[in-house]
Amino acid sequence: MTSPTDLPPPVLPRVLLVDDDEVNLLLTSTALRQRGFDVTEATSGEEALALLARRTPEIVVLDAQMPGLDGFETCAALRGMPGLATVPVLMLTGLDDDASVARAYRAGATDFFVKSAQWSLLAERLNFLLRSSRTYVELERSKAKLARAQDLARMGSFDWRRRDGVLAMQPEAQRVFGLPAGGVRASLRLLLRMVPPDERPPFVRMLRERLRASAPIACDVTIDQYDGHRRVIHVEAEPEFGEQGHCSGYTGIVQDVTDRRAAEDRIRHLANFDTLTGLPNRHQLIWRAERALEQARRLQHRFALLLIDLDRFKVINDTLGHASGDELLRQVALRLRSCVRHTDQVLDGVLEAAGARSHRALEAVGRLGGDEFVALLPEVGSDADAERVAERVLEVMREPVVVGGQECFVTASVGVALYPRDGESVVDLLRNADVAMYSIKDQGRNGAAVYCPALAGSGRDKLERETALHKAIEREELVLHYQPQVDVRVGQVIGAEALMRWQRGSVLVPPKDFIPLAEETGLIVPLSEWAMREAARQARQWRHRLAFERPISVNLPSHMFSRSDLVEQLHEAVTSQGLPHGMLRIEITEDNLMKDLRSVIPTLHRLNEIGVEISIDDFGTGYSSMSYLTTLPIAELKIDRSFVRDLGVTPQSPAIVSAIIALSRALGLRVVAEGVEMLRQLDVLQRLGCHVMQGFMFCRPVAAEDFERWYRTAELPRVEAGPLLDSQVA
């Protein structure tokens, strides 16, 4: 019996990752390897094409913007290489404008993905493309095998004489029609009766037209055999002519193409419908929406588009697992189908005219991707009609859903856009519906909103800031400002805190205007990594210029501590500058620490082991975390400026500050007061026993060169400790 250790290792999906930015290349390849991919790296389009000539990967991930051959040109070139016509290509781009997306698809890209640090979302997108590609390849192989088999079997020949109407069929042809050999005499009338009644009239009309014109016949026809099986028969026949040049009859072949047609229908269905929910996919939705728009423009009526996004789906997906998340999406799809006159017909050709209301066949709900759905309403009389459908959507979502044996509730946010008021194209309508949907997200979710221009302003500003922030690092727009930490007992600087700023043109953007956006989009990770590298570089310069051997503090978000490579990132930042690890001090706010304490603690211990001190910022404003301080490897507590502000004004603030100082002493921790701006605050802090301070009283956060000038000339106060009288506190 084979033991588990004797089994071969699993075969990992082979990915060719192409990116000229070595940092992005390293981050992306590391994230993909951690998620079970076999990654081969290339730093240019030329190198990628050379690798592809030697080995074919299962999927190619291309950076759109590269020197030399960019991603679009590389994609177009690889599509012309042998064996690479159907390999999935995912285009990574920081540009999400319509022209770039259209160019990516024209170059042969399978899909595109806007660059971000959402590695799990990227991995899921790659897995989806791999599954779709494998399904498509398997279906293509089955189709080819079936075609080869039909060349050798399930075919038969026939002759039909026009003068006497005699139909002579070989036994093989009779088997194609399901006629028993020698049991029933074949005739044209008999075969026509086998055609379903609803298809018989157009088929007979076609035959008569061909006979009048003495033209060849080539068509597929559906028949119902004697045993009840419905088959699709392909008929090809050529006319034969007599001595006077008149058509005397036809000779041809018949072939059972039922299986081939089923495979073609299946492939067409896969190309137009989502494999998970069975709803129309993005391709089919866009096609239907464009046809509905054409109908609305021609018939001069309104057309509505509803963008439906599930609220907090990621929480359910992460908590119950992806299998439960998929089941939830399937159940949601069934509910949404009930809200409109949904049709599952594959519409990928010219919409047949069926009277003035033929556009009703376009009405459907489809899955745009992830947990986003779209409802198409080809004709609405007013906003109220679309709003009623949106309300139906919200109503059907209120019932609990049972997935994975767990009852849960999921709500939705719905954005509505109407043609022609909210856009002249499908792209415009989708974008504006997205703006309306996100306005509901910002208001607390579980609601619907119709687009109006007032909603677009804040959305466009946010999108513009997000796009600019993506490029801020490569454009070297980020800067660090430094604020000293002063020990007032000796009048010396004992450290500095690095504070991030964004120099956007002539405007210096403060952190409150871009750090929340960076955290929301995941850009906080590359920004924090840059801050560590830049602080280490500055520490090396000050070490040589100023003999400054004090640590520089860098504030990191909590999810940075959940990353397995944080310690390596910090180690690389300091060792590349020839610095000891203690030259960087890591700060984490109390709120962030307590949000994800379990995953943060191991990283804190690893940092402490290599000599990096940990400081708790904004202490006293977060959760009740006193019981954790005895187990955490912390060196410093920073008293929040809100307590320092009222020192010497209210009796409560000195009491809180005194308690924090006493706690720090009991635990052997250093204590730093932030936001010291007045001599009154300095005096009270010194008398309470806090000697290390930071604030405008000493120096504002300034650029590195200004910090150097200040450091060389600063005259710092020295305050002697003394007893604090109750009257002075009040």
Number of C-alpha atoms within 10 A of each C-alpha: 4 6 6 7 7 8 8 7 7 7 9 13 16 16 21 22 25 29 25 20 14 13 11 17 18 14 14 22 22 15 18 20 15 12 14 14 19 17 20 15 19 20 17 22 27 16 14 23 18 11 16 18 13 8 10 16 19 20 24 26 23 29 28 26 18 19 11 12 18 18 27 23 16 24 28 17 17 22 17 11 12 10 12 18 13 14 21 22 26 26 27 24 20 18 16 14 9 10 9 16 18 11 12 25 17 13 18 23 24 19 17 21 19 13 19 19 18 14 19 12 13 20 19 13 18 23 15 12 20 17 12 16 18 15 14 17 14 12 16 15 12 15 19 13 12 15 15 11 11 16 10 8 13 16 21 19 19 18 18 21 15 14 9 9 12 14 18 18 20 14 16 19 21 22 17 20 24 17 19 13 14 9 7 10 13 18 14 12 10 11 14 16 12 17 21 14 10 8 12 17 12 10 16 13 11 13 14 12 11 14 17 9 11 18 15 17 17 14 13 18 19 19 23 17 16 12 8 9 9 16 20 21 20 17 17 17 20 16 19 18 13 9 7 7 8 11 19 17 22 22 17 18 18 24 23 24 23 16 16 18 16 13 17 15 13 15 17 14 20 17 18 23 24 19 13 12 19 17 26 29 24 19 17 22 26 18 18 25 26 16 19 26 25 16 21 20 15 9 12 13 16 21 26 28 23 30 30 28 25 20 19 14 19 15 11 18 15 11 11 15 13 13 12 19 21 17 17 22 21 16 15 20 19 14 16 24 17 14 20 17 14 20 16 17 13 16 20 12 7 7 13 10 9 10 7 9 12 13 22 18 19 26 21 26 30 30 26 22 13 15 19 17 25 26 29 25 26 26 25 16 11 13 14 11 13 24 19 12 17 25 15 16 27 21 14 15 19 13 12 13 17 14 17 14 9 11 9 13 15 17 21 27 26 33 30 30 29 25 23 17 12 20 16 13 15 19 14 14 26 22 19 27 29 24 27 28 28 21 24 20 19 8 9 11 19 18 19 25 21 24 23 16 10 9 17 17 12 12 17 12 11 14 13 12 18 18 14 15 23 20 14 18 15 10 11 11 16 21 21 21 19 25 24 25 24 25 21 20 15 13 16 18 20 16 22 23 23 25 20 22 20 21 16 16 8 6 8 13 15 13 14 9 12 19 18 13 18 19 14 11 16 16 20 21 19 19 20 17 16 17 22 27 20 18 26 27 18 16 25 20 15 17 15 10 10 13 11 17 16 18 22 24 24 23 21 20 17 20 17 18 22 17 13 11 14 16 18 10 14 20 20 16 23 23 12 12 15 12 18 15 21 18 21 29 25 22 23 20 21 22 21 18 23 17 14 14 16 11 15 20 17 16 19 19 17 14 24 18 11 13 15 25 22 24 26 24 24 21 24 21 15 14 13 11 13 10 8 10 14 9 9 16 19 21 18 20 25 24 25 19 18 14 21 23 18 15 24 20 14 12 15 15 18 22 15 15 23 18 13 20 24 17 16 17 13 9 13 12 17 17 25 24 28 22 19 21 19 15 11 16 20 25 21 24 26 20 18 21 18 25 24 24 26 26 19 14 16 21 19 16 20 17 16 18 12 12 20 17 10 15 17 9 8 15 11 16 17 14 16 12 17 12 10 15 10 8 8 12 20 12
